[in-house]
């Protein structure tokens, strides 16, 4: 079995102990795993026996310095060492009639083969396979067989690592499942099926096979018969939390003992499957579903090593799917909370308002974006836009707290926006769990027929955008102060004022509108200003829709917009802007 060192380097290589044993027990030659610097992080039992050294005595040591010698026992300079050069240049190498130093100080004749372990183009380390007289006179043919086994092992471990990486990059269940198919078919199997357990029953959510195969894959997807607690079929046992199952032709042809087993048997026979592995998704205590892999070539049945690998993949996939489902439930709650708080905006007198909330794309986390607008006791209209830092249910809950507190403060205290935001900031650490938040609080002031002006303060939020009827767009960058929740006790944030010309449009927005991965913030701000200027005379509802449509796709944050349209000075015609 493999002997692992304790500590960070060893943990990076380690997986479940039984998985390592399955992978390495069949290797009769010595095997050492090195980190990128050439230090030993794992050895197998054959390496200990061949070298006469314990695993603990070798762990963490430089492989070349510890073991590599001339046949007379003299040290080999780094610049002359083929093994050192292979390690440095991250390439495969091979040598016959070489020597490693045994634990008792004598050189041992060996033949060795080294190969880098690569994932996503990055070298994680190196494997060194070696054999010598101490193993019973390993032949060249024998070592070649071991090299082939090592390459196969490396490919399988790389596959497991690629699956883990692919699944870690998404929080969307459908996308996670879609990523799995191309990694396993045809690399490990000819066919794949994924079944998930849900409250409403079992559902086959994916069937993947070779391109060009004449089989209606969608016909085999969808709801499956209920799980029979007494069925002894492989799929039923796995879904109940059983161990991975390997099926050969005789087991595949066994008459089904339940409706669920009948569907699975029909599916496997339609594929022409000759060897099948069914493993649980998740753990014994938390079975999310089942993964079925099938091969149709009689000459290439699954072996025990592959069953162990597929079992490990099933655990990884199950945990990843559990995470996506949990995230999905939290996302639905957060989005519902936000939508319930984002009220229909008022239409005060001749001023017109419109608002939009666009949740993040599926697979992204919902944040704490919100808008608000309401009349004040002195006749002014309050405008609010805010964003609680974070992208989870806690951020949405924090948004709800700030939303209510700011409304109460603004209604109760007829004071400038800066005083309201300062008071809110004092209350944030005492009353809420909000870490940080940005916000703009503004008052639209003026007589019923105008003119109107904007009085506002900003707590670290992107600046308002004012667009005149003639298409001149300007960011209102005054009134900027610190974010909410810094704990710095800052009092006296600045206020700013600006006239609202007839026919102009004021746009408040959250950063999801202008921050797109792969571009800088200035690019997003320039794009928003350009599009808003072009839409200056569009009806307000269309203005908001077009802003959302024209901004570049790819944002991973939710978006809130609040727009105010000032009348042109003449009474509005029906249907006018």
Buried (B, 14 or more C-beta within 10 A) or exposed (E): EBBBBEEEBBEEBBBEEEBBBBBBBEBBBBBBBBBBEBBBBBBBBBBBEBBBBEBEBBBBBBBBBBBBBEEEEEEBEBEEBBBBEBBEEBEBBBBEEBBBBBEEEEBBBBBBBBBBBBBEEEEBBBBBBBBBEBBEEBEEEBBEBBBEBBBEBBEBBBBBBBBBEBBEEBBBBEBBBBBBBEBBBBEBBBBBBBBBBEEEEBBBBBBBBEEEEEBEEEEBBEEBBEBBEEBEBBBBBBBBEBEBBBBBEEBBEEEBBBBBBBBBBEBBEEBBBBBBBBBBBBBEEEBBBBBBBBBBEEEEBBEEBBBBBBBBBBBBBBBBBBBBBEBBEBBEBBBEBBEEBBEEBEEBBBBBBBBBBBBBEEBBBBBBBBBBBBEBEEEBBBBBBBBBBBBBBBBBBBBBBBBEBBBEBBBEEEEBBBBBBBBBBBBBBEEBEBBBBBBBBBBBBBEEEBEBEBBBBBBBBBBBBBBBBEEEBBBBEBBBBBBBBBEEEBEEBBBBBBEBBBBBBBBBBBBBBBBBEEBEEEBBBEBBBEBBBBBBEBBBBEBBBBBBEBBEEEBBBBBBBBBBBBBBEEEEEEEEB
